[in-house]
């Protein structure tokens, strides 16, 4: 079933309108996303956990991606979206207060227009402990910055 997004204006303020994902993307309506970047310190380097997107993804299928996350569903807070995406995509049960809050980036790539809330998490665990339950990830690996 297709999800609904809350629509925001060009300043990121909720308008009170909600639209289907397909409508928001087709009509260039502003909406919100979260991106979570997992990193670790390895000697004097910083490495990011990257993943190969599923072949079935509607955007950028079968491509490497540096971030985890997704769209905010209608009625969902940014914090709930962060928690949900981490649980769904990685099997991590974290509170947003465990993460480093980054900037909100305005991305006008018409018709895809998004305000992205960025977060960072220093992951020092074993990647074998991560689970990928949503079918969106084929493979993961560490990449040097």
VENRA-V328840 format. One record per residue. N is the residue number from 0. PHI is phi in whole degrees, -180 to 180 (* if undefined). PSI is psi as a letter, one per 40 degrees, with the letter a starting at -180 (none if undefined). Layout:
n->N phi->PHI psi->PSI
n->N phi->PHI psi->PSI
//
This chain:
n->0 phi->* psi->h
n->1 phi->-74 psi->h
n->2 phi->-90 psi->i
n->3 phi->-98 psi->i
n->4 phi->-114 psi->i
n->5 phi->-79 psi->h
n->6 phi->-91 psi->h
n->7 phi->-119 psi->i
n->8 phi->-86 psi->a
n->9 phi->-67 psi->e
n->10 phi->-107 psi->e
n->11 phi->85 psi->e
n->12 phi->-91 psi->h
n->13 phi->-57 psi->h
n->14 phi->-96 psi->e
n->15 phi->91 psi->e
n->16 phi->-96 psi->i
n->17 phi->-129 psi->i
n->18 phi->-141 psi->i
n->19 phi->-64 psi->i
n->20 phi->-51 psi->d
n->21 phi->-61 psi->d
n->22 phi->-68 psi->d
n->23 phi->-59 psi->d
n->24 phi->-74 psi->d
n->25 phi->-72 psi->d
n->26 phi->-99 psi->e
n->27 phi->68 psi->f
n->28 phi->-87 psi->h
n->29 phi->-68 psi->h
n->30 phi->-149 psi->a
n->31 phi->-119 psi->i
n->32 phi->-137 psi->i
n->33 phi->-124 psi->i
n->34 phi->-125 psi->h
n->35 phi->-122 psi->h
n->36 phi->-108 psi->h
n->37 phi->-99 psi->h
n->38 phi->-137 psi->i
n->39 phi->-146 psi->i
n->40 phi->-97 psi->h
n->41 phi->-128 psi->g
n->42 phi->67 psi->b
n->43 phi->-95 psi->e
n->44 phi->-102 psi->i
n->45 phi->-114 psi->h
n->46 phi->-115 psi->i
n->47 phi->-112 psi->i
n->48 phi->-81 psi->h
n->49 phi->-116 psi->i
n->50 phi->-139 psi->i
n->51 phi->-90 psi->h
n->52 phi->-68 psi->i
n->53 phi->-60 psi->i
n->54 phi->-65 psi->e
n->55 phi->-94 psi->e
n->56 phi->-64 psi->i
n->57 phi->-77 psi->d
n->58 phi->-127 psi->h
n->59 phi->53 psi->f
n->60 phi->-66 psi->i
n->61 phi->59 psi->f
n->62 phi->-122 psi->i
n->63 phi->-76 psi->i
n->64 phi->-133 psi->i
n->65 phi->-92 psi->e
n->66 phi->-136 psi->i
n->67 phi->-111 psi->i
n->68 phi->140 psi->a
n->69 phi->174 psi->a
n->70 phi->-82 psi->i
n->71 phi->-80 psi->h
n->72 phi->-79 psi->i
n->73 phi->-56 psi->h
n->74 phi->85 psi->e
n->75 phi->-90 psi->h
n->76 phi->-81 psi->i
n->77 phi->-59 psi->d
n->78 phi->-63 psi->d
n->79 phi->-67 psi->d
n->80 phi->-65 psi->d
n->81 phi->-60 psi->d
n->82 phi->-60 psi->d
n->83 phi->-65 psi->d
n->84 phi->-66 psi->d
n->85 phi->-63 psi->d
n->86 phi->-68 psi->d
n->87 phi->-67 psi->d
n->88 phi->-87 psi->d
n->89 phi->-129 psi->e
n->90 phi->74 psi->f
n->91 phi->-96 psi->h
n->92 phi->-100 psi->g
n->93 phi->-124 psi->i
n->94 phi->-96 psi->i
n->95 phi->-54 psi->d
n->96 phi->-69 psi->e
n->97 phi->-80 psi->e
n->98 phi->-106 psi->i
n->99 phi->-91 psi->h
n->100 phi->-82 psi->h
n->101 phi->-101 psi->a
n->102 phi->-83 psi->i
n->103 phi->-101 psi->h
n->104 phi->-105 psi->h
n->105 phi->-94 psi->h
n->106 phi->-114 psi->h
n->107 phi->-104 psi->g
n->108 phi->-113 psi->g
n->109 phi->-44 psi->h
n->110 phi->-89 psi->e
n->111 phi->-91 psi->h
n->112 phi->-123 psi->h
n->113 phi->-135 psi->i
n->114 phi->-104 psi->h
n->115 phi->-106 psi->h
n->116 phi->-93 psi->h
n->117 phi->-96 psi->i
n->118 phi->-137 psi->i
n->119 phi->-130 psi->i
n->120 phi->-138 psi->h
n->121 phi->-82 psi->h
n->122 phi->-103 psi->h
n->123 phi->-110 psi->e
n->124 phi->-82 psi->a
n->125 phi->-88 psi->h
n->126 phi->-62 psi->d
n->127 phi->-69 psi->e
n->128 phi->-82 psi->e
n->129 phi->-82 psi->i
n->130 phi->-124 psi->i
n->131 phi->-122 psi->g
n->132 phi->-95 psi->e
n->133 phi->-99 psi->e
n->134 phi->73 psi->e
n->135 phi->-98 psi->e
n->136 phi->-119 psi->h
n->137 phi->-93 psi->d
n->138 phi->-161 psi->i
n->139 phi->-130 psi->i
n->140 phi->-164 psi->i
n->141 phi->-85 psi->i
n->142 phi->-128 psi->h
n->143 phi->-70 psi->i
n->144 phi->-82 psi->none
//
